[in-house]
Amino acid sequence: MFPIGDFQLLNYLGKIIDILLVTYVIYKLIMVIRGTRAVQLVKGITVILVVWFLSTYLGLRTLGWLMTQAVTYGLLAIIIIFQPELRRALEQLGRGRFFSRSNVPESEEVEKSINAVVKAATYMGKRRIGALISLERETGMNDYVETGISINANLTSELLINIFIPNTPLHDGAVIIKNNQIIAGACYLPLSENPFISKELGTRHRAALGVSEVTDCITLVVSEETGHLSLTKNGELHRNLDEEALRTLLEQELIDSTKQTSSPRWQWRGKKNG
């Protein structure tokens, strides 16, 4: 027979283990949806829960009833809305990847990616070969990868150039790059609905702006008509870039952010502004 003190100790240990396991599962779920557009939906659900709590606390009956109905029937809506993310989580669980650490790209790998992209873009710009290249960052682009053709090849400037040669099977659409890998080609990106976009910009520029409005990716455009290089990020368009300006922008956005992500500090802090 164990003394009462031992039972209490085992009880405390069980509670601690339970809390740690639940915390870890929640963390992995956050990591799964962090790479998708579901993050914005989670923010919306959080707002609904906060409004529900405040309406109950302040005695706002009508608003509270509406929030109660939204929460009651919200479970079915969540299953429908998050169907791609739930499927991806189950696939990762089946492959044993759910409990693995996500790899952070090294600065050297990012530098190689920048060199390959800049070299390919400069070559295609001089020869007016149209191109659309997206570099994935924190927000995943799996939804857009699935619209294209899987490649999963090491990133090289020669391969990029070959993909966008006119009249080849993969030249029409976007190439998506992740961690020094060409994930897919001929991908469809969402077009921007911004009414203030210049009329002289074509579909490639609108697609580059559109995907930058819903993700944090960096997208490079090579104009087929003029050969000019453009870059989009966070809904911003940088046009008529030369080789040096393009390299500088890519290094600022990719290498600096990689150093911040790979720092030993906790990553639950928000992005650095500016």
N, C-alpha and C positions, 0 to 999 in steps of 0.2 A: 504494500500500500504506500502511495506517495503522500507525503505531508501536504497540508493545505497550501503552504507556501509554494510548493512545486507546481501544484495545479494552477495557481494564480499566475506563476511565471509562464507555464505552457500556454495559458489562455492569452496572456499579453503577447507572447511570441506569435501565436496563431493570428491575432488581430494585426500585428505589424506585418506579417507575411501576406495576409489578405490585402492590406492597404497597398503594399508594394506591388503585388501582382496586378491589382486593378489599375494602379497608376501606370504601370508598364504597358498594359493593354491599351489604355487610353492614349498613351504617348505614341504607340505604334499606329493606332488608328489615325491620330493627327498626322503622322508621317505619311500615311497612305493617301489621305485626302489633300495634303499640302501640295502635292504635285498635280492638282486638278483644279478646275473652276469651282469645285464644291466648296472651296474656302469661302467664297462670297455667299453661298447659300447658308453655310454655318453661321456667318455673321447675321444674316437675316433672321434665322431661327433664334439666335441669342437676343436680338431686339424684341422679338415676339414674347419670349420668356420674361424679359425684363418688364415689358409693358404689362404682361399678365400679373406679375408679382406686385407692381405698383398699383394697378387697378384694384386688386384684392385688398391691399393694405390701406388704400385711400377710400375704399368703399364705393368705387365707381361701378355700379352693378351692370349697366348695359355694356360698357367696355369690357368688364370682367367676363360677362357671359360670352361675348364674341371671342375673347382670347381663350376661354375654356373650350369652345367649339373648335377653334383652330388647333389647340393642343390635342384634343380628343381624336380628331380625324387626321391629325398631322402625321401620325405614325405610318399610315398607308401612303400618304404623300411623300414622306421621306424615303420609303422603300422604292417608290416609282422614280423619284428625282435622282436618288443616289444609286440607281441600279448599276451604272458602269463602275462606280467606285466600289460598291459591295462585291461585284463580280471580280474586280481586280484584287481586292483584299483576300477573297476566297482562293483565287489562283495562287497568290503569293503564299498563303498558308499551306496549300497543297504542295507547293514546290519547296517549302522550307525556308522561304525568303522573308517570312513575316517577322522572324526573330533575328534577322541579320542586320548588321549596321549598314547604313547607306554610305557609299563612298563619296568623299569630297575630292574633286579633281585637284591635282597638284598644280602649282604655278607653272612648272615646266611644261606640263601637258597643255595648259591653257595657252602658253606662249606658242607652242607648236601649232595649236588650232588657229591662233591669230595669224601666224605667218602663212599657213596654208590658205586661209580665207582671203587675206590681203593679196597674196600672189595670184590666186585664181581670179579675184575680182578685177585686179589691175589688167591682167591678160585679157579677160573678156570685155572690159570696158574699152580697151584700145581697138578691139575688133568688133565692137557693138553686138556682142552676144548677150541677149537678155538673160537675167538670172534673178532668182529669189531665194535667199538663204536665211534661215532662222536658227539662231543659237539658243537652245533651251537653257534656262537658269533655274530659279527655285520653283516657279510654277511649271508643272509638267505639261507636255503637249501631246499626251497620248491620244486625246480625242482627234487631233489633226493627223497624227501618225497613222491612225487606222484608216484614214481616207486615201492614203497613198500606197506606194509599193515598198515593201520592206527591203532594206539594203544591208544594214548592220555590217558596215565595212570601216576599216581604219580611214581616218580623214587624211586625204592628200590633195594638193592643188590640182594634180593631173586628173584625179577622179572627178573632182568638182567640175573642172572644165569639160571633161568628156560627157558628163551628165547633161549639161546645158547646151551642147552642140545642137544646132537646129535640126529638126526632123528626126531626132532620136526618140526612143519610146518614153524617156523620163524628162525631157526638156521642158514640158509644159506643166508647170506647177512649182511648188516650193520644195526645197531640200531642208530637212530638219536635222540639226547636229546636236549631239549630247555627249559631253565628256570625251572629246576627240574621236567621236564615232559618228559616221553618217548613218542615221537611224532609218530614214525613209526618203524617197523622192516622189515627185508628182503628187504632192500633198495639196489639199485645198485649204486655204486660209480664209477666215471671215473678212468680208470687205467692210471698210469703215463707212459709217453712215453720216459722217461729219459733213454738213452742207457747205462748210467754208474751205474745203479742199480745192486747190487750184484745178481748173478744168483741163489744164495741159497735162495733168498727171494721169497715167494709165492704170490698168487693173493691178499690175504688180505693186505700184505705190499704194493703192487703196487697200490691197491685201496686207501689205506690210504695216500700214497704219492700223488696220483693223485688228490684227493679231496683237499689236503692241498695246491696244486699248483694253484687252481682256487678259493678257498675260504680261509677265515681266521679261519676255525674251528680247533679244537683240536681233533685228532683221535687216539684212543687207539687200539692196536693190541695185541691179545693173540695168540701166535703161537700154533697150534694144534700139531706140531711135537716135539717141544722142551719145550713148556710151558713158553718161555721167553716173557716178556712184552716189548712192543715198543710203542713209541709215535711220532706222526708227527705233525709239525706245520710249516707253511710258506715254504713248500717244503723241510723241514729238517727232518731227521729220527734219533731218539734217541733210541738206541737198548739196550737190556739186562738190563732193569731197575729193581731194587728191589722195594719193597713196599715204602720205605722211599723216594727214588729218584723219583718215580712216583708221590707221593703226593706233593713233593716239586715243581716239574715242573707244576703240575696242579694248585697249589696255586699261583705260580708266574704268570702264564698266565691268570687265571680266576679271582682270588680275587683281585689282583692288578689292573687289567683292569676294574673290576666292580667299585672299589673305584674311579678311574679316571672318569669313565662314569657318576657316580652319583654325582660328584662334582658340585657345583652351577655355575661354570664358563660356558661360552658359549662353545658349543661343535662343533663349526665350525672350530676348530683347527685340525691340522693333528695328526696322531698317533705319540706317543713318540717313538723315535728310540732307539734301543739298548735293 
